[in-house]
Amino acid sequence: MIDSDAYHRIVQQVEATGATLVAVSKTKPIEDIEALYELGQRDFGENRAPEMATKYEQLPKDIRWHMIGHLQRNKVKQIAPFVHTIHAVDSLRLLSEIDKRAKQSNRTINCLLQYHIAQESTKYGLDDGEGKFVLEQWSESRDEATTKGARIVGVMGMATYTDNSQQVRAEFDTLANSFRTLKHHFFDNQDDFKELSMGMSGDFDIALDAGSTMVRVGSLIFGAR
């Protein structure tokens, strides 16, 4: 069951900064998503392609679906016909697969490069050198005349799971610096490159203060999993 009071408080806080709230609905039933939809929420996040595809079929088609979990290349085709944004692009091979599947569906899919900013080694993501390599290769391989396919619109990162707010803020600042560097070197004249996706239920307020444009909040709205 959703916490509508908490949802409205979070919406106010997020909208005050101009950011986007992605309600993380992974593992949650259709009824909970419908209830939040009735309150006006349109951006929902899932971390498994089959679950997202099933929910897409059962829910209103103006929902903007965000793939926020690690995505295997062989799963891209399941969500390419409808997914709005893929947050966790961590390799050139995955980016190329998204591009191929998007073109097959005559669509443009927004993509965020996932950066590893946490001290936890279990989290996925690129470092600055790897991100630069991906973008250099991507720039060389793509057809500038093609408007469909994968569109890189920003970066995403997850901070260390810790109560140390100073450490979390430092990690978010690191990602913000990486975003600005990429913007300057690769996307200087491209307005589409604008998303800095960072912040979850435990640290989204710190992320907003650090400049996040997109926060992913689940348990505060839907309850613990």
N, C-alpha and C positions, 0 to 999 in steps of 0.2 A: 504494500500500500504506500502511495506517495505521501510525502509531507508537503502539502500545498503551501503552508505558511513559510517553511524553509525555502521552498522553490521561489516564492515571490520575493523574499529577502535577497536571495542570490541573484535573481534577475535584476533587481534594482541596483545591486552593487556592480554587476557586470556591465549593465547598460550605461551606467554612469561614466564608465571609461571608454565606451564605444566598442567594447569587445563582444565576441559571440560566445554564447553559452551552448556547449554541446552536452546534452543530457546523456550520460552513459547508461544505456539500457540493457547491457549484456546480461544474460541469464534471467532477465525480468520478463514477466508474462505480458501478453498482448494487452490485457486489460489495464495494466499500469501505464503503458505507453499511450493508450487511447485517452486515459484520464489526463495525462500531461499535455497531450495534443489539444484537448478541449480547453486547457488553460492558455493555449497559444504557442506552446513549444513546437518548433519545427526541425531543429537539428538534434539528431540522435546518434549515439556512438555505439558500435558493436565491435567485438574483437575476434569473431569467428565468421568466416564467409558463409557457411551453410545456414547458420542461425540468422544472419542478416538477410539472406535470400528468402528464407521462409517468412520472416516478418514483413519484408517488402511486399510479398504477395498478399498479405492479410490486412495491410494498413493503407491509409490514404497516400496517394501518389505525389502529394506536394511535400512530403517529408524529405528532408535532406539527410541522407545517410552518410555517416562518417565511419570509415574503417580505421579503428584506432589501435588494433593489435598487430602483432607480427604477421605478415602475410606471405604465404608460400606462393611461388609463381604459378603452380598448377591450380590454385584456387581463384586466380584473378578472373578467369572467364565466368565464374559464378556470379560475380557482382558487377562486372564491367557494363552491363546494359543499364544500370541504374545508379550506381554509387556516385555520390557527389564529390567527396574528398577522401583520399587515402593518406593517412597521417604518418605512416611508418615505412617510408621508402628508404631502404638502407643499402641498396646496391644498384649498379648500372643494369644488371640483368633483370632485376625486378622492374625498374623503370621502363626498360625496353619492352617487357611483357605487357605492362599496363598500356603503353603506347600502342602496341599491336592490337590488343583486345579492344581498346577504345575506338580505334579506327574501324575495326570490324563492326562495331555497333554504331558507327557514325556519330560518335560522341567526343566531347572533351572532358577528361577527368582531372580534377585538381589534385596535385600531389605535393606532399611536404617531405622534405629530406629529414630523416630522423638522425639527430646528433646524440652521441653518448656524452652526457655531462655529469652523470652521477659517479660516485665512488664505487658503487656496486657493479661488479663485473658481469652480473647476470643480465643486465639490461642491454638491449641491442642499440646499434647506432654507429654513425660515422664520426671520425675525428676531423679536424680542419683539413688535413692533407687529403684524406679520402674523399671528403666532400668536394674539394677543388678538383680532384681527379675525375669524379663522376660528372661534374658540370663541364669540364673540358672535353671529355669524351662525348657527352651528350650534345654539346654545341657543334662538334665536328660531324656527328652522325645524322642529326635531324634535318629534315627538309624545311627550310624557312618558309616555303610557299604553302605548306600544309597547316591548316588551322585546327584540324581535329587531332586527337591523340592525347598524350599525357602533357599536362601543363604544370610546371613547377611554380607554386605560388608562395612558398615560404619554407620554414623549418619547424621541427617539433623536437622536444626533448623532455625527459622526466628527471626530476631531481632525486637525490638520495632520500630514501625513506628514513627520516630522522626528525627528532624534536629540535634540532639545532637550526633555528631559523636563519642565523647568519650564514651557515653553510649553504642552506637552500637558496638564499638570496644570491650568494656568490655564484652558484651554479646557474641560476637563471640569468645573471648578468653575463656570464660566459656565453650562453646561448644567444643572448641579445647582441653581443659583440660579433659573434659568428654571422648572425643574420645581417648586420650592417656591412660586414666585410663582403659577403656574397652579393648584397645589393649593389655595392659600389663597383665590384669587379665584373659581375655577370649580368645584372639586371638594372643597371643605372637608369635606363629609359623605359622600363617596363612596369607599369602601374599594377599589373597582376601580382607581382612579387611583393606581398604585403603582410603575410600571415606569420605570426610568431606564436606558435601553439605550445603553451606550457602552463602548468597548473592543474591540479586535481583537487579532490575534496579536502585533503589535508593541508594544501598550500596554495590554493588558487588566489587568496588575497595577497600573498607575497608576490605571486606571478603577475597579477594585475599591476601592482606597484612597480614591478620591473619592466613593464611595457607589453605584457602579453596581449595579443589580439584575439585569442581563442582559448577558453578553458574547458576542461573535460571533467564534469562533476557528476558522480553517480550516487554514492552511499548517502550523502547529505539529503538527496532528493528522494531516492527510492528505498533507502534503508540498507542495512548491512546485508552482504551476500552470504 
